[in-house]
Protein backbone atom coordinates (compact mmCIF):
# COMPACT_ATOMS: atom_id res chain seq x y z
CA UNK A 1 0.00 0.00 0.00
CA UNK A 2 1.22 3.51 -0.85
CA UNK A 3 0.54 5.71 2.19
CA UNK A 4 1.10 9.42 2.80
CA UNK A 5 1.06 10.66 6.41
CA UNK A 6 0.87 14.37 7.13
CA UNK A 7 2.99 14.57 10.26
CA UNK A 8 4.57 11.20 10.86
CA UNK A 9 6.94 11.98 13.74
CA UNK A 10 4.52 12.86 16.55
CA UNK A 11 3.25 10.50 19.22
CA UNK A 12 0.50 8.63 17.35
CA UNK A 13 2.19 9.27 14.01
CA UNK A 14 5.34 7.47 15.10
CA UNK A 15 3.50 4.32 16.14
CA UNK A 16 1.47 4.39 12.94
CA UNK A 17 4.50 4.93 10.71
CA UNK A 18 6.46 2.19 12.50
CA UNK A 19 3.69 -0.38 11.95
CA UNK A 20 3.27 0.52 8.28
CA UNK A 21 7.02 0.12 7.73
CA UNK A 22 7.16 -3.12 9.70
CA UNK A 23 4.52 -4.71 7.49
CA UNK A 24 6.29 -3.52 4.34
CA UNK A 25 4.13 -0.65 3.11
CA UNK A 26 5.43 2.22 0.96
CA UNK A 27 5.32 5.17 3.38
CA UNK A 28 5.85 8.87 2.67
CA UNK A 29 5.76 11.54 5.37
CA UNK A 30 5.04 15.23 4.91
CA UNK A 31 6.31 17.52 7.66
CA UNK A 32 8.67 20.40 8.42
CA UNK A 33 11.63 18.06 8.95
CA UNK A 34 12.33 19.40 12.42
CA UNK A 35 11.44 16.44 14.66
CA UNK A 36 13.83 13.47 14.79
CA UNK A 37 12.20 10.20 13.74
CA UNK A 38 11.80 7.33 16.22
CA UNK A 39 11.10 4.49 13.82
CA UNK A 40 13.11 2.29 11.44
CA UNK A 41 14.55 3.83 8.30
CA UNK A 42 12.54 3.40 5.15
CA UNK A 43 10.00 6.20 5.02
CA UNK A 44 10.37 8.86 2.35
CA UNK A 45 10.07 12.45 3.59
CA UNK A 46 8.68 15.51 1.83
CA UNK A 47 9.66 18.68 3.69
CA UNK A 48 7.20 21.55 3.69
CA UNK A 49 4.75 23.65 5.66
CA UNK A 50 1.14 22.57 5.30
CA UNK A 51 0.03 26.01 6.56
CA UNK A 52 1.48 27.53 3.41
CA UNK A 53 -1.60 26.33 1.58
CA UNK A 54 -0.49 27.34 -1.90
CA UNK A 55 2.94 25.78 -1.51
CA UNK A 56 1.56 22.65 0.13
CA UNK A 57 -1.05 22.08 -2.54
CA UNK A 58 1.51 22.62 -5.30
CA UNK A 59 3.83 20.06 -3.69
CA UNK A 60 1.00 17.53 -3.47
CA UNK A 61 -0.05 18.13 -7.08
CA UNK A 62 3.47 17.11 -8.12
CA UNK A 63 3.33 13.84 -6.15
CA UNK A 64 2.05 10.46 -7.26
CA UNK A 65 -1.34 9.18 -6.18
CA UNK A 66 -1.65 7.41 -2.83
CA UNK A 67 -3.85 4.54 -1.73
CA UNK A 68 -4.40 6.32 1.57
CA UNK A 69 -3.63 9.75 3.01
CA UNK A 70 -3.66 10.16 6.81
CA UNK A 71 -3.73 13.66 8.29
CA UNK A 72 -2.42 13.68 11.87
CA UNK A 73 -1.91 17.44 12.06
CA UNK A 74 -5.15 18.99 10.84
CA UNK A 75 -6.61 21.29 13.49
CA UNK A 76 -8.61 23.93 11.58
CA UNK A 77 -11.28 24.14 8.91
CA UNK A 78 -8.86 26.03 6.64
CA UNK A 79 -6.37 23.17 6.84
CA UNK A 80 -9.14 20.67 6.07
CA UNK A 81 -10.22 22.68 3.04
CA UNK A 82 -6.61 22.74 1.85
CA UNK A 83 -6.46 18.94 2.19
CA UNK A 84 -9.53 18.62 -0.01
CA UNK A 85 -7.98 20.79 -2.71
CA UNK A 86 -4.67 18.94 -2.43
CA UNK A 87 -5.96 15.36 -2.54
CA UNK A 88 -9.04 15.43 -4.74
CA UNK A 89 -8.31 12.81 -7.36
CA UNK A 90 -5.03 11.90 -5.61
CA UNK A 91 -6.09 9.29 -3.05
CA UNK A 92 -8.47 6.38 -2.68
CA UNK A 93 -8.99 6.95 1.04
CA UNK A 94 -8.51 9.82 3.50
CA UNK A 95 -8.20 9.33 7.28
CA UNK A 96 -8.56 12.26 9.68
CA UNK A 97 -7.20 12.14 13.23
CA UNK A 98 -9.88 13.80 15.34
CA UNK A 99 -10.48 13.55 19.12
CA UNK A 100 -13.09 12.59 21.71
CA UNK A 101 -13.04 16.27 22.65
CA UNK A 102 -15.68 16.72 19.95
CA UNK A 103 -18.32 15.21 22.22
CA UNK A 104 -20.66 17.07 24.54
CA UNK A 105 -19.65 16.84 28.20
CA UNK A 106 -21.17 15.52 30.33
CA UNK A 107 -22.52 12.91 27.94
CA UNK A 108 -26.22 12.01 27.82
CA UNK A 109 -25.19 8.52 28.99
CA UNK A 110 -22.17 6.25 29.11
CA UNK A 111 -20.32 4.78 27.33
CA UNK A 112 -20.15 7.46 24.63
CA UNK A 113 -20.92 6.22 21.12
CA UNK A 114 -19.86 7.81 17.85
CA UNK A 115 -23.37 9.12 17.14
CA UNK A 116 -23.56 11.12 20.40
CA UNK A 117 -23.94 14.94 20.25
CA UNK A 118 -20.85 16.90 19.21
CA UNK A 119 -21.01 20.21 21.09
CA UNK A 120 -17.64 20.62 22.81
CA UNK A 121 -17.45 22.52 26.09
CA UNK A 122 -14.27 24.27 24.95
CA UNK A 123 -14.34 26.88 22.19
CA UNK A 124 -11.04 26.00 20.57
CA UNK A 125 -9.57 22.52 20.13
CA UNK A 126 -12.73 20.41 20.20
CA UNK A 127 -14.84 22.93 18.30
CA UNK A 128 -12.26 23.23 15.53
CA UNK A 129 -12.02 19.45 15.25
CA UNK A 130 -15.81 19.31 14.78
CA UNK A 131 -15.48 21.83 11.95
CA UNK A 132 -12.78 19.68 10.36
CA UNK A 133 -14.90 16.53 10.65
CA UNK A 134 -17.87 18.25 9.02
CA UNK A 135 -15.69 19.62 6.24
CA UNK A 136 -14.27 16.19 5.37
CA UNK A 137 -17.65 14.44 5.56
CA UNK A 138 -19.15 17.07 3.25
CA UNK A 139 -16.30 16.41 0.81
CA UNK A 140 -17.10 12.71 0.85
CA UNK A 141 -20.79 13.44 0.25
CA UNK A 142 -19.73 15.37 -2.86
CA UNK A 143 -17.62 12.44 -4.09
CA UNK A 144 -14.18 13.96 -3.42
CA UNK A 145 -12.75 10.89 -1.64
CA UNK A 146 -13.85 8.30 0.96
CA UNK A 147 -13.24 9.56 4.52
CA UNK A 148 -12.68 7.83 7.86
CA UNK A 149 -12.49 9.69 11.17
CA UNK A 150 -10.67 8.28 14.22
CA UNK A 151 -11.26 9.79 17.67
CA UNK A 152 -8.55 8.94 20.21
CA UNK A 153 -8.72 10.09 23.85
CA UNK A 154 -5.61 10.29 26.06
CA UNK A 155 -2.89 8.69 24.01
CA UNK A 156 0.43 8.25 25.76
CA UNK A 157 3.65 6.32 25.31
CA UNK A 158 7.32 6.52 24.47
CA UNK A 159 8.08 9.98 23.12
CA UNK A 160 5.44 11.62 25.34
CA UNK A 161 4.59 12.16 28.99
CA UNK A 162 1.94 11.12 31.53
CA UNK A 163 -0.83 13.67 31.78
CA UNK A 164 -2.21 14.51 35.23
CA UNK A 165 -4.25 17.08 37.17
CA UNK A 166 -1.67 19.80 36.47
CA UNK A 167 -1.20 19.01 32.81
CA UNK A 168 1.95 17.63 31.23
CA UNK A 169 4.84 18.44 33.58
CA UNK A 170 6.96 15.45 34.54
CA UNK A 171 7.37 16.73 38.11
CA UNK A 172 4.32 14.52 38.76
CA UNK A 173 6.48 11.42 38.20
CA UNK A 174 9.30 12.83 40.32
CA UNK A 175 6.91 13.59 43.19
CA UNK A 176 5.60 10.02 43.23
CA UNK A 177 9.13 8.64 43.15
CA UNK A 178 10.14 10.85 46.09
CA UNK A 179 7.06 9.97 48.13
CA UNK A 180 5.63 13.48 48.01
CA UNK A 181 1.88 14.05 48.22
CA UNK A 182 0.12 14.66 44.90
CA UNK A 183 -3.00 16.65 44.12
CA UNK A 184 -5.92 14.96 42.38
CA UNK A 185 -8.93 16.98 41.26
CA UNK A 186 -12.32 16.50 42.90
CA UNK A 187 -12.66 13.31 44.93
CA UNK A 188 -10.53 11.39 42.42
CA UNK A 189 -13.39 9.10 41.42
CA UNK A 190 -14.17 10.43 37.94
CA UNK A 191 -13.34 7.87 35.27
CA UNK A 192 -10.52 8.06 32.73
CA UNK A 193 -9.24 5.85 29.92
CA UNK A 194 -5.61 6.18 28.79
CA UNK A 195 -4.53 4.23 25.70
CA UNK A 196 -1.00 3.44 24.60
CA UNK A 197 0.14 4.78 21.23
CA UNK A 198 0.83 1.31 19.84
CA UNK A 199 -2.85 0.40 20.14
CA UNK A 200 -4.06 3.70 18.67
CA UNK A 201 -1.48 3.57 15.89
CA UNK A 202 -2.62 0.07 14.96
CA UNK A 203 -6.16 1.41 14.45
CA UNK A 204 -4.92 3.87 11.82
CA UNK A 205 -3.00 1.13 10.01
CA UNK A 206 -5.94 -1.27 10.12
CA UNK A 207 -8.33 1.42 8.85
CA UNK A 208 -6.18 2.40 5.86
CA UNK A 209 -7.85 1.29 2.65
CA UNK A 210 -10.50 -0.62 4.58
CA UNK A 211 -13.81 -0.09 2.79
CA UNK A 212 -15.70 -1.07 5.96
CA UNK A 213 -14.47 2.19 7.45
CA UNK A 214 -15.45 4.53 4.60
CA UNK A 215 -17.75 7.31 5.77
CA UNK A 216 -17.53 6.35 9.43
CA UNK A 217 -16.11 7.75 12.68
CA UNK A 218 -14.57 5.52 15.35
CA UNK A 219 -13.65 5.88 19.00
CA UNK A 220 -10.16 4.47 19.61
CA UNK A 221 -9.74 4.89 23.36
CA UNK A 222 -8.53 3.01 26.41
CA UNK A 223 -10.61 0.15 27.74
CA UNK A 224 -9.01 -0.16 31.17
CA UNK A 225 -11.39 2.42 32.65
CA UNK A 226 -10.00 3.64 35.97
CA UNK A 227 -10.58 6.42 38.47
CA UNK A 228 -8.04 9.19 38.78
CA UNK A 229 -7.10 7.81 42.19
CA UNK A 230 -6.36 4.45 40.60
CA UNK A 231 -4.52 6.21 37.79
CA UNK A 232 -1.93 7.62 40.21
CA UNK A 233 -1.84 4.52 42.38
CA UNK A 234 -0.96 2.40 39.34
CA UNK A 235 1.68 4.92 38.25
CA UNK A 236 3.30 4.31 41.64
CA UNK A 237 3.11 0.55 41.07
CA UNK A 238 4.79 0.96 37.69
CA UNK A 239 7.53 3.08 39.28
CA UNK A 240 8.06 0.68 42.16
CA UNK A 241 7.17 3.52 44.54
CA UNK A 242 4.93 3.54 47.61
CA UNK A 243 1.26 4.36 47.02
CA UNK A 244 1.11 8.17 47.03
CA UNK A 245 -0.69 10.32 49.54
CA UNK A 246 -3.46 11.89 47.45
CA UNK A 247 -4.79 15.33 48.36
CA UNK A 248 -8.23 15.98 46.87
CA UNK A 249 -9.00 19.59 45.91
CA UNK A 250 -12.09 20.82 44.00
CA UNK A 251 -11.52 21.36 40.31
CA UNK A 252 -13.26 24.76 40.41
CA UNK A 253 -10.67 25.97 42.89
CA UNK A 254 -7.70 24.51 41.05
CA UNK A 255 -8.58 26.20 37.77
CA UNK A 256 -8.82 29.56 39.55
CA UNK A 257 -5.43 29.02 41.18
CA UNK A 258 -3.72 28.17 37.89
CA UNK A 259 -5.75 28.30 34.66
CA UNK A 260 -2.65 27.51 32.59
CA UNK A 261 -2.07 24.26 34.48
CA UNK A 262 -5.64 23.22 35.17
CA UNK A 263 -7.86 24.27 32.27
CA UNK A 264 -7.42 20.84 30.69
CA UNK A 265 -8.62 19.30 33.96
CA UNK A 266 -11.60 21.65 34.07
CA UNK A 267 -12.57 20.85 30.47
CA UNK A 268 -11.76 17.15 30.35
CA UNK A 269 -10.91 15.37 33.59
CA UNK A 270 -13.51 16.39 36.16
CA UNK A 271 -16.26 14.39 34.47
CA UNK A 272 -16.35 10.77 33.36
CA UNK A 273 -14.63 9.75 30.12
CA UNK A 274 -15.88 6.33 29.04
CA UNK A 275 -16.22 5.49 25.36
CA UNK A 276 -17.66 2.63 23.33
CA UNK A 277 -14.99 1.15 21.03
CA UNK A 278 -17.14 -1.71 19.75
CA UNK A 279 -17.42 -0.29 16.23
CA UNK A 280 -13.63 0.05 15.94
CA UNK A 281 -13.13 -3.48 17.26
CA UNK A 282 -15.65 -4.79 14.72
CA UNK A 283 -14.54 -2.88 11.60
CA UNK A 284 -10.87 -1.95 11.98
CA UNK A 285 -9.37 -4.52 14.33
CA UNK A 286 -8.92 -2.07 17.19
CA UNK A 287 -7.59 -3.79 20.28
CA UNK A 288 -6.47 -2.71 23.72
CA UNK A 289 -3.31 -4.69 24.39
CA UNK A 290 -0.99 -2.53 26.54
CA UNK A 291 -2.07 -2.24 30.17
CA UNK A 292 -1.76 1.08 31.99
CA UNK A 293 0.96 -0.22 34.32
CA UNK A 294 2.97 -1.70 31.45
CA UNK A 295 2.53 1.44 29.35
CA UNK A 296 3.69 3.65 32.23
CA UNK A 297 6.81 1.53 32.67
CA UNK A 298 7.65 1.90 29.00
CA UNK A 299 6.91 5.63 28.91
CA UNK A 300 8.92 6.44 32.03
CA UNK A 301 11.83 4.30 30.81
CA UNK A 302 11.90 6.46 27.66
CA UNK A 303 11.69 9.65 29.72
CA UNK A 304 14.54 8.50 31.95
CA UNK A 305 16.71 7.48 29.01
CA UNK A 306 16.19 10.91 27.46
CA UNK A 307 16.63 12.84 30.72
CA UNK A 308 13.12 14.30 30.56
CA UNK A 309 12.03 13.93 34.21
CA UNK A 310 11.88 17.37 35.84
CA UNK A 311 13.01 17.91 39.43
CA UNK A 312 9.90 18.58 41.52
CA UNK A 313 12.05 20.30 44.16
CA UNK A 314 12.40 23.19 41.71
CA UNK A 315 8.64 23.68 41.31
CA UNK A 316 7.02 24.58 44.66
CA UNK A 317 3.49 25.05 43.28
CA UNK A 318 2.05 21.71 44.41
CA UNK A 319 3.42 22.06 47.93
CA UNK A 320 2.18 25.65 48.21
CA UNK A 321 -1.33 24.62 47.18
CA UNK A 322 -1.38 21.62 49.53
CA UNK A 323 -0.14 23.71 52.46
CA UNK A 324 -2.76 26.42 51.87
CA UNK A 325 -5.55 23.87 51.35
CA UNK A 326 -4.77 22.03 54.57
CA UNK A 327 -4.37 25.28 56.50
CA UNK A 328 -7.65 26.84 55.42
CA UNK A 329 -9.56 23.56 55.63
CA UNK A 330 -8.46 23.24 59.26
CA UNK A 331 -9.46 26.85 59.95
CA UNK A 332 -12.88 26.33 58.38
CA UNK A 333 -13.52 23.19 60.39
CA UNK A 334 -12.49 24.91 63.61
CA UNK A 335 -14.77 27.90 62.92
CA UNK A 336 -17.77 25.71 62.12
CA UNK A 337 -17.25 23.53 65.18
CA UNK A 338 -16.94 26.57 67.45
CA UNK A 339 -20.01 28.37 66.08
C-alpha positions, 0 to 999 in steps of 0.5 A: 500500500502507498501511504502518505502521512501528514505529520509522521513523527509525533506521538500517534504518528510514530506508532502508525509509521512504524507499523506501516514500515514493519509490514512492508508498506510504501510510506511517505511523510510530509512535515517540516523536517524538524522532529527526529524520527523514532522508527526504522529507516525506510520512510520517504520524507517531503519537507514543507509547511502545510500552513502555506496552503499554496505551496503545500497544494503545489507540492501535493499536485506534483506527487504520485497518487496514494492509496491512503492519506492520513492527516495527523496534524489537521486542526482547523477548517482552513487546513481541512479545506486545503487537504480537499484541494490537495488530494481530490483525485489523488487518493483512494482513502482519506483518514482524519485524526480527530479527538473525543473532545468533539463530544458534549460533556457531560454525555447524555449517557455512558459509554459514549458512542460515535453518534452522540452529540458533538457540542464541545465545552471548549471553544477552541480545540474540540470545536475546531475538530468538529469543523474539520470533521464536518468539512471532510464528511461534506467532501465525501458526500460530494464524491471527493474521496472516501473519509474515515475519522478516528477519535482517540482520547488520552494517548500516551507512550514513548516519546510523550509524557503522563498527563495529570491534574496539572497538565503535562509536567513530569514533576508529577512522576518525580513527586511520586518517586520521592514519596511526596503528596500529589494533588488529584482533582475532585474526589478522584473518582471520575473515570478516565481511559488512557490508551498506549500509542501502539494500540491507537497507531494500529487502528490507523494502520488497520483502517487504511484502505478498509472499505468497511471504514469509509464514511464512518467515525470511530472511538479508539480509546482506552478500555481499562477504565480507571478512576483518577485515584487508581490512575496515580496509584498504578503509576506508583506501582509501575515506578516501584514507589509507595502508594502516594498520599493523594490530596483531593481539591475541587476542580473549580478551585484549582482552575482559579489558582492556575488556569494555565495548568488546570484548564485541561482538567476543568474541560476534560478530567472532572467528568467521566470519560468512558467510550464505546470502542465496539465499532472500531473493534468490529470494523478496523481490528482495534484492540487494547493490548498494553495495560496502563501499568505496562505502558507507564513503565515503557513511557517512564523508561523512555523519559529517563533514558532521554533525561526528561524527568523534571526535578519537583524540588524546583517547582514549589506550586504543588506544595504551596497549594497543599499547604494552603488547602490544609491550613484553610480547611483546618481553619474552616472546620475549627470555625464551624465547630466553634459556632 
